[in-house]
Amino acid sequence: MGLINQTAQSYYDGNDYGGYQFVSLTDIINQFMLIYVGEDKIIPKAKRLDVAFHAQRALAELSFDTFKSCKAQEFLVPASLQMILPQDYVNYTKISWVDSAGIKHLMYPASKTSNPSSNPLQDSDGDFTLQAIGTLDENSEDIVLDAEYKDILVGMIIKGPYIPINTFIGATSNSSSITTITLHDDSGNTVNPDESLTNATLTFENIDGSLILPQKSSHIVETLTWAASGYPDNKITANAAADIADIEVGMLVSHDVFDVGTVVTNIDGTTIIVSNDLNDTTAVTTGEITFISPDLKDTDAWAAYKANEPSENNVNDYQDYQNDIYWPNIGERYGLDPQHSQINGSFYIDCISGKIHFSSNASGKTVILDYISDSLGTDGEMQVHKFAEEAMYKWISHAILSGKANVPEYQVNRLKKERFAAIRTAKLRLSNLKIEELTQILRGKSKQIKH
């Protein structure tokens, strides 16, 4: 236990530097079973599986507020001002950007904004509905709408006067800023309205009953060709590459000859490859197709936040650690919230999307995310600092006995107190306070700070 089993030379030739300060979780479990479990011991009988469970719970809980967090990730903030959280992220300790001297500048969390999880379409009355005015013809499955509606997609349910029940959008087309839809039944056959009607109010709904969320972008491309002689059934060709310049891999394809859910998988010059083959090779082979971004439209709150340029941060050079131009020009600014009186930028974390959102002045900067995990991500992480080894044993002991029946309450309470004391001791040890460093800081305690 705790003995060095390698020579100094093998240590420096290896890659497990500093590993002696840690004890593996496996060793913790083995040593607990050996010392704490057995006849005439504090725990007469315990399954190894139970000990392993409580050991992992102890490791996770102590990782949150006792162990020193060494996890950090460096990344460059893209133009989208969004970054995905690390795979094993639980919470952050701080987020900073790095200047040309390598010095970290602490960014502040923007607690007074957020990115709502959804922003469904609303009409002028505030109702969550998508409506359009159309002209019904009892002799035609096509309905001409009063304007262009990019949010009306193939597969949606359509409701309205003289529209049969369970009628769906089978196809959409656009010409001169006017959308025309084709009616289908649930078997894919065309269906006509029961009667003709001018200015019919039509309502469109998602097939699963969810609210309609506006997509980030939608592009209608005309004069496309598919299913031509010698063409694969999943190939679409444009007249020129410029015609499909806005089309991206992952976009949804909305057309009656492609199944709902078909997406773009590749773009090469004038050729688009999609995920599904044509469902009707006898249909027309030329026309227009609507391509919809799989990403939802930015909420108004996020769009306004990322578009705003903080007034205190117009000149990037003023932020550099090695540049002292900014400081003589500060002046006095009254009435500011002290937490916002800095030039390092801000951020907030969207827990639903799992992304960090940054203010506009963070674009292009190198940012370091220092964060906390539960130490259970990989086998190599399942280790305990020796300062907290005793806290682990006390935690496991209390957890096992408190979950057993017929254990005297005084014994459970005793272990609870011992666990609390051991965790407090571990926190003090891991706080890593050095008397020389404290002395150095306190030397300036009487120095007058001018503002």
C-alpha positions as CSV (number, residue, x, y, z in Angstrom):
1,M,0.0,0.0,0.0
2,G,1.5,3.2,-1.2
3,L,5.0,1.7,-1.8
4,I,7.0,2.7,-4.8
5,N,7.3,-0.4,-7.0
6,Q,9.5,1.2,-9.8
7,T,12.9,2.7,-10.0
8,A,13.5,6.4,-10.4
9,Q,14.9,5.8,-13.9
10,S,11.8,3.8,-15.0
11,Y,9.6,6.6,-13.5
12,Y,11.3,9.3,-15.6
13,D,11.3,7.1,-18.7
14,G,7.6,6.5,-18.4
15,N,4.6,8.8,-18.7
16,D,2.8,8.4,-15.3
17,Y,4.2,11.6,-13.9
18,G,2.9,12.6,-10.5
19,G,0.9,9.4,-10.2
20,Y,2.2,8.6,-6.7
21,Q,-0.1,11.3,-5.2
22,F,-3.2,9.2,-6.2
23,V,-4.7,5.9,-5.2
24,S,-6.8,4.0,-7.7
25,L,-10.4,3.3,-7.0
26,T,-9.7,-0.4,-7.3
27,D,-7.1,-0.2,-4.6
28,I,-9.6,1.7,-2.4
29,I,-12.2,-1.0,-2.8
30,N,-9.7,-3.8,-2.2
31,Q,-8.3,-2.2,0.9
32,F,-11.8,-1.4,2.3
33,M,-12.8,-5.0,1.8
34,L,-9.6,-6.1,3.6
35,I,-9.7,-3.7,6.6
36,Y,-13.3,-2.7,7.2
37,V,-15.3,-5.9,6.2
38,G,-15.2,-9.2,8.1
39,E,-15.7,-10.9,11.4
40,D,-15.2,-8.6,14.5
41,K,-15.0,-5.6,12.2
42,I,-17.2,-2.6,11.8
43,I,-19.0,-4.1,8.9
44,P,-19.5,-7.9,9.4
45,K,-20.6,-8.7,5.9
46,A,-20.7,-6.7,2.7
47,K,-20.9,-7.6,-1.0
48,R,-18.0,-6.3,-3.1
49,L,-20.6,-5.0,-5.6
50,D,-22.2,-2.8,-2.9
51,V,-18.8,-1.5,-1.9
52,A,-17.9,-0.7,-5.5
53,F,-21.2,1.1,-6.0
54,H,-20.7,3.3,-2.9
55,A,-17.1,3.9,-3.8
56,Q,-18.1,5.3,-7.2
57,R,-20.8,7.4,-5.6
58,A,-18.2,8.7,-3.1
59,L,-15.7,9.5,-5.9
60,A,-18.4,11.4,-7.8
61,E,-19.6,13.4,-4.9
62,L,-16.1,14.3,-3.7
63,S,-15.2,15.3,-7.2
64,F,-17.8,18.0,-7.2
65,D,-16.7,20.1,-4.2
66,T,-13.7,18.5,-2.5
67,F,-11.1,17.2,-5.0
68,K,-9.0,19.7,-7.0
69,S,-10.3,19.9,-10.5
70,C,-7.6,19.6,-13.1
71,K,-9.8,19.3,-16.2
72,A,-9.5,22.0,-18.8
73,Q,-10.2,22.3,-22.5
74,E,-8.8,25.0,-24.9
75,F,-10.7,25.9,-28.0
76,L,-11.1,28.8,-30.5
77,V,-14.4,30.5,-30.4
78,P,-15.9,30.3,-34.0
79,A,-18.0,32.9,-35.8
80,S,-21.1,31.1,-34.6
81,L,-20.1,32.1,-31.0
82,Q,-21.1,28.6,-29.8
83,M,-19.0,25.7,-28.5
84,I,-20.0,22.2,-27.5
85,L,-19.5,21.2,-23.9
86,P,-16.9,18.4,-23.2
87,Q,-18.2,14.9,-23.1
88,D,-17.6,14.4,-19.4
89,Y,-18.7,17.9,-18.4
90,V,-20.6,18.4,-15.2
91,N,-20.1,22.0,-14.2
92,Y,-17.5,24.8,-14.9
93,T,-15.2,26.4,-12.5
94,K,-14.2,29.3,-14.7
95,I,-14.0,30.3,-18.4
96,S,-11.2,32.6,-19.6
97,W,-9.8,33.8,-22.8
98,V,-6.0,33.9,-23.4
99,D,-4.1,36.9,-24.7
100,S,-0.9,37.0,-26.7
101,A,1.2,36.7,-23.5
102,G,-0.7,33.5,-22.5
103,I,-2.4,35.2,-19.6
104,K,-5.9,34.1,-18.8
105,H,-8.7,36.8,-18.5
106,L,-11.7,35.7,-16.6
107,M,-15.0,36.0,-18.4
108,Y,-18.2,36.6,-16.5
109,P,-21.5,34.6,-16.8
110,A,-24.3,36.5,-18.4
111,S,-27.1,35.5,-15.9
112,K,-29.7,37.9,-17.3
113,T,-30.1,36.2,-20.7
114,S,-30.6,32.7,-22.1
115,N,-31.4,30.7,-25.2
116,P,-35.0,29.4,-24.8
117,S,-35.4,25.8,-25.8
118,S,-38.0,26.7,-28.5
119,N,-39.5,29.6,-30.3
120,P,-42.6,28.2,-32.1
121,L,-44.3,30.0,-34.9
122,Q,-47.0,32.5,-33.9
123,D,-49.6,34.3,-35.9
124,S,-50.5,38.0,-35.4
125,D,-52.8,37.1,-32.5
126,G,-50.0,35.3,-30.7
127,D,-51.5,31.8,-31.3
128,F,-49.0,29.0,-31.9
129,T,-50.4,28.1,-35.4
130,L,-49.4,28.2,-39.0
131,Q,-52.2,29.3,-41.3
132,A,-52.5,30.4,-44.9
133,I,-55.3,31.5,-47.3
134,G,-55.8,29.2,-50.3
135,T,-58.1,28.7,-53.2
136,L,-59.8,25.2,-53.2
137,D,-60.9,23.5,-56.5
138,E,-62.9,20.4,-56.1
139,N,-61.5,19.1,-59.4
140,S,-57.9,19.5,-58.5
141,E,-55.6,18.2,-55.7
142,D,-53.5,21.4,-56.0
143,I,-54.2,24.4,-53.7
144,V,-52.7,27.8,-54.6
145,L,-51.9,29.8,-51.4
146,D,-51.9,33.6,-51.1
147,A,-48.1,33.9,-50.5
148,E,-44.8,32.0,-50.3
149,Y,-44.6,29.8,-47.2
150,K,-41.2,28.1,-46.7
151,D,-42.3,26.7,-43.3
152,I,-45.0,24.5,-45.0
153,L,-43.3,21.1,-45.6
154,V,-44.1,17.8,-47.2
155,G,-45.7,15.5,-44.7
156,M,-47.6,18.1,-42.7
157,I,-51.3,17.7,-41.8
158,I,-53.6,20.2,-43.5
159,K,-57.0,21.1,-42.0
160,G,-59.6,23.5,-43.2
161,P,-63.1,23.7,-44.8
162,Y,-63.9,20.9,-47.3
163,I,-60.5,19.3,-46.6
164,P,-61.0,15.6,-45.9
165,I,-59.8,14.2,-42.6
166,N,-56.2,12.8,-42.5
167,T,-55.1,14.9,-45.5
168,F,-51.4,15.6,-45.8
169,I,-49.1,17.8,-47.8
170,G,-47.8,15.6,-50.6
171,A,-45.8,18.2,-52.5
172,T,-45.0,21.9,-52.5
173,S,-44.0,24.2,-55.4
174,N,-43.2,27.9,-55.6
175,S,-43.5,30.4,-58.4
176,S,-43.6,34.2,-58.4
177,S,-43.6,34.2,-54.5
178,I,-46.7,32.0,-54.4
179,T,-46.7,28.5,-52.9
180,T,-48.8,25.7,-54.3
181,I,-49.4,22.6,-52.3
182,T,-50.6,19.1,-53.4
183,L,-53.0,17.1,-51.2
184,H,-52.4,13.4,-50.4
185,D,-54.1,10.9,-48.2
186,D,-52.3,8.7,-45.7
187,S,-51.7,6.1,-48.4
188,G,-49.9,8.6,-50.7
189,N,-52.7,9.0,-53.2
190,T,-53.8,12.4,-54.3
191,V,-57.1,13.7,-52.9
192,N,-59.3,16.6,-53.9
193,P,-61.3,19.1,-51.7
194,D,-64.9,18.2,-51.2
195,E,-66.0,21.6,-52.7
196,S,-64.5,24.6,-54.3
197,L,-63.9,27.7,-52.2
198,T,-62.0,31.0,-52.5
199,N,-60.1,32.4,-49.6
200,A,-60.2,29.3,-47.5
201,T,-58.4,29.5,-44.2
202,L,-56.1,26.5,-43.9
203,T,-54.2,25.3,-40.9
204,F,-51.0,23.2,-41.0
205,E,-49.7,21.0,-38.2
206,N,-46.8,18.6,-37.6
207,I,-47.8,15.0,-37.9
208,D,-46.7,14.3,-34.3
209,G,-48.7,17.1,-32.9
210,S,-45.7,19.2,-31.8
211,L,-45.6,22.9,-32.3
212,I,-44.0,24.1,-35.6
213,L,-40.6,25.6,-35.0
214,P,-39.0,27.9,-37.6
215,Q,-36.0,26.4,-39.3
216,K,-32.8,28.4,-39.5
217,S,-32.9,28.7,-43.3
218,S,-34.9,27.4,-46.3
219,H,-33.9,27.5,-49.9
220,I,-36.0,26.8,-53.0
221,V,-33.9,25.7,-55.9
222,E,-35.5,25.6,-59.4
223,T,-34.6,23.8,-62.6
224,L,-33.2,20.8,-60.9
225,T,-33.0,17.4,-62.6
226,W,-33.4,13.9,-61.1
227,A,-34.2,10.3,-62.2
228,A,-32.9,11.1,-65.8
229,S,-31.6,8.3,-67.9
230,G,-28.5,6.8,-66.4
231,Y,-28.9,8.7,-63.1
232,P,-28.8,7.0,-59.8
233,D,-32.1,7.3,-57.9
234,N,-30.4,9.4,-55.1
235,K,-28.8,12.0,-57.4
236,I,-30.0,15.6,-58.1
237,T,-28.3,17.8,-60.6
238,A,-28.4,21.6,-60.9
239,N,-27.7,23.7,-64.0
240,A,-24.9,25.5,-62.3
241,A,-22.9,25.2,-59.0
242,A,-24.0,28.7,-58.1
243,D,-27.7,27.5,-58.0
244,I,-26.9,25.3,-55.1
245,A,-24.3,27.4,-53.3
246,D,-26.5,27.8,-50.3
247,I,-27.3,24.1,-50.0
248,E,-25.3,22.2,-47.2
249,V,-24.8,18.6,-46.2
250,G,-27.5,17.6,-43.6
251,M,-30.3,19.8,-45.1
252,L,-33.8,18.2,-45.3
253,V,-35.2,17.6,-48.8
254,S,-38.9,18.5,-49.2
255,H,-40.4,17.1,-52.3
256,D,-43.1,14.4,-53.1
257,V,-40.6,12.1,-55.0
258,F,-38.5,11.8,-51.8
259,D,-39.6,10.3,-48.6
260,V,-40.0,12.5,-45.5
261,G,-36.7,12.7,-43.7
262,T,-34.5,12.5,-46.7
263,V,-31.4,14.6,-46.2
264,V,-28.4,15.9,-48.3
265,T,-25.4,13.6,-47.8
266,N,-22.9,15.1,-50.3
267,I,-22.5,18.1,-52.7
268,D,-20.0,18.0,-55.6
269,G,-20.1,20.8,-58.1
270,T,-23.6,20.7,-59.6
271,T,-24.5,17.3,-58.1
272,I,-26.4,16.7,-54.8
273,I,-26.5,13.2,-53.3
274,V,-29.4,12.5,-50.9
275,S,-29.9,9.7,-48.3
276,N,-32.9,8.0,-49.9
277,D,-33.7,6.9,-53.4
278,L,-36.7,8.2,-55.3
279,N,-40.0,6.8,-54.2
280,D,-41.5,7.3,-57.6
281,T,-39.3,7.0,-60.6
282,T,-42.2,7.5,-63.0
283,A,-42.9,11.1,-61.8
284,V,-41.6,14.2,-63.4
285,T,-37.8,14.4,-63.6
286,T,-37.3,18.2,-63.5
287,G,-38.5,21.0,-61.3
288,E,-37.8,22.7,-58.0
289,I,-37.0,21.3,-54.6
290,T,-37.1,22.9,-51.2
291,F,-34.0,22.4,-48.9
292,I,-34.5,23.1,-45.2
293,S,-31.8,23.5,-42.6
294,P,-31.9,20.9,-39.9
295,D,-31.0,23.6,-37.3
296,L,-33.8,25.7,-35.8
297,K,-33.9,29.5,-36.3
298,D,-32.1,31.4,-33.5
299,T,-34.3,32.6,-30.8
300,D,-34.7,36.4,-30.5
301,A,-32.8,36.4,-27.2
302,W,-29.8,34.6,-28.6
303,A,-29.8,36.5,-31.9
304,A,-29.8,39.9,-30.0
305,Y,-27.1,38.7,-27.5
306,K,-24.6,37.6,-30.1
307,A,-25.3,40.5,-32.4
308,N,-24.6,43.1,-29.7
309,E,-21.0,44.4,-29.5
310,P,-20.2,45.3,-25.8
311,S,-19.5,49.0,-25.6
312,E,-16.6,48.5,-23.3
313,N,-14.7,46.2,-25.7
314,N,-14.3,47.9,-29.0
315,V,-10.6,47.7,-29.2
316,N,-9.0,44.3,-28.8
317,D,-5.5,45.7,-28.4
318,Y,-6.6,47.3,-25.1
319,Q,-7.2,43.9,-23.5
320,D,-3.7,42.5,-24.0
321,Y,-1.8,41.8,-20.9
322,Q,1.4,43.3,-22.4
323,N,-0.4,46.4,-23.7
324,D,-0.9,49.4,-21.2
325,I,-2.7,51.7,-23.6
326,Y,-6.1,50.9,-22.2
327,W,-5.4,51.7,-18.5
328,P,-4.6,55.5,-18.8
329,N,-7.9,55.9,-20.8
330,I,-10.3,54.4,-18.3
331,G,-11.7,57.5,-16.7
332,E,-14.5,57.3,-14.1
333,R,-17.7,55.4,-14.9
334,Y,-20.5,55.8,-12.4
335,G,-23.5,53.6,-11.9
336,L,-22.0,50.4,-13.4
337,D,-22.7,47.0,-12.0
338,P,-19.2,46.0,-10.7
339,Q,-19.5,42.4,-12.0
340,H,-20.0,43.8,-15.5
341,S,-17.3,46.5,-15.3
342,Q,-14.7,44.6,-17.3
343,I,-13.7,44.0,-20.9
344,N,-13.3,40.3,-21.0
345,G,-16.6,39.4,-22.5
346,S,-19.4,37.2,-21.2
347,F,-21.0,33.8,-21.8
348,Y,-23.8,31.6,-20.7
349,I,-24.4,27.8,-20.9
350,D,-27.4,26.4,-22.6
351,C,-28.0,23.1,-20.7
352,I,-30.6,21.9,-23.3
353,S,-28.4,22.1,-26.3
354,G,-25.2,21.4,-24.4
355,K,-23.4,24.5,-25.7
356,I,-21.6,27.5,-24.4
357,H,-22.8,30.8,-25.9
358,F,-20.3,33.7,-26.0
359,S,-20.7,37.4,-26.5
360,S,-19.6,38.8,-29.9
361,N,-16.3,40.2,-28.6
362,A,-15.1,36.6,-27.9
363,S,-15.2,35.6,-31.6
364,G,-11.8,34.3,-32.7
365,K,-10.3,34.3,-29.2
366,T,-8.7,31.3,-27.6
367,V,-10.8,30.3,-24.6
368,I,-10.0,27.9,-21.8
369,L,-12.8,26.0,-20.0
370,D,-11.9,24.8,-16.6
371,Y,-14.5,22.3,-15.5
372,I,-15.6,19.6,-13.1
373,S,-16.3,16.0,-14.0
374,D,-17.4,13.1,-11.8
375,S,-14.1,11.3,-12.2
376,L,-16.0,8.3,-13.6
377,G,-15.5,9.0,-17.3
378,T,-12.6,6.5,-17.9
379,D,-10.7,3.9,-15.8
380,G,-7.7,6.2,-15.7
381,E,-9.8,8.9,-14.0
382,M,-11.0,6.7,-11.2
383,Q,-8.4,7.7,-8.7
384,V,-8.4,9.4,-5.4
385,H,-5.8,11.9,-4.1
386,K,-4.1,10.5,-1.0
387,F,-5.2,13.6,1.0
388,A,-8.8,12.3,0.6
389,E,-8.2,8.6,0.9
390,E,-9.5,8.5,4.5
391,A,-12.6,10.4,3.5
392,M,-13.4,7.7,0.9
393,Y,-13.2,5.0,3.5
394,K,-15.5,6.9,5.9
395,W,-18.0,7.7,3.1
396,I,-18.2,4.0,2.1
397,S,-18.6,2.8,5.7
398,H,-21.4,5.2,6.4
399,A,-23.2,4.5,3.2
400,I,-23.1,0.7,3.6
401,L,-24.2,0.7,7.3
402,S,-26.9,3.4,6.8
403,G,-28.4,1.2,4.1
404,K,-28.6,-2.0,6.2
405,A,-31.5,-3.0,8.5
406,N,-31.1,-3.4,12.2
407,V,-28.0,-1.3,12.5
408,P,-28.0,0.8,15.8
409,E,-28.7,4.4,15.0
410,Y,-25.8,5.6,17.3
411,Q,-23.4,3.7,15.1
412,V,-24.7,5.3,11.9
413,N,-24.6,8.7,13.5
414,R,-21.0,8.1,14.6
415,L,-19.9,7.2,11.1
416,K,-21.8,10.2,9.8
417,K,-19.8,12.5,12.0
418,E,-16.5,10.7,11.1
419,R,-17.4,11.1,7.4
420,F,-18.0,14.8,7.8
421,A,-14.8,15.3,9.7
422,A,-12.8,13.3,7.2
423,I,-14.2,15.3,4.2
424,R,-13.5,18.6,6.0
425,T,-9.9,17.5,6.6
426,A,-9.6,16.5,3.0
427,K,-10.8,20.0,1.8
428,L,-8.3,21.7,4.0
429,R,-5.5,19.6,2.7
430,L,-6.5,19.9,-0.9
431,S,-7.0,23.7,-0.6
432,N,-3.3,23.8,-1.0
433,L,-2.7,27.0,1.1
434,K,1.0,27.9,1.3
435,I,2.1,30.3,4.1
436,E,4.7,31.9,1.9
437,E,2.2,32.7,-0.8
438,L,-0.3,34.1,1.7
439,T,2.4,36.2,3.2
440,Q,3.4,37.6,-0.2
441,I,-0.3,38.6,-0.9
442,L,-0.7,40.2,2.6
443,R,2.3,42.4,2.1
444,G,0.1,44.7,0.0
445,K,-2.8,44.8,2.5
446,S,-2.0,48.4,3.5
447,K,-1.4,49.6,0.0
448,Q,-3.9,52.3,-1.1
449,I,-5.7,51.3,-4.3
450,K,-6.6,54.3,-6.4
451,H,-9.7,54.3,-8.7
